[in-house]
Amino acid sequence: MRSCIAAGCPSDANTPGVRFFKFPDMVDKRWIAVCMKEDGWRPSKTHRICSNHFRPDQINGNQIQAGSFPAHPFDEPSSLIIETG
């Protein structure tokens, strides 16, 4: 079953409204940091990260916009906090 590789993320194929994305060919260290794996870990072609780790404006259909990087939603970094009126 497809699930999110990010550390502590409970999202899997049965999670409503969640999409899964491949890692880019050139993986930035910020992508790997969200996974919180041991040093030297690299994602395989089957690893996926879910839409919960991206702001809505970083997702374009079934793709992540170029230059975007994931964050750990449970940490609520300021870059993911969306202010409402």
C-alpha positions, 0 to 999 in steps of 0.5 A: 500500500502506498504511504508517505515516507516522511517521518511520523506521517500517517498518510497512506492510500486510504487517507481522504484527499491526500495525493502522493508525489515522487521525489525529484531526480535531483533531490535537495537536502530539504526533501531528505530532511523531512524524511528524517532518515539516517545519513546517506539515505536516498529515496528510491523510485517507489518512495512517495511524499504526500500532499500534507507536506506542501502548501496548496500553492506549491501543488499544480494538478498532479505535480509539485511546482519546480523549486518547491520543497516539503516541510513537516506539517506537524512542526507547523513551520511559519512557511506553512501557516496560512493566515485567514482574514 
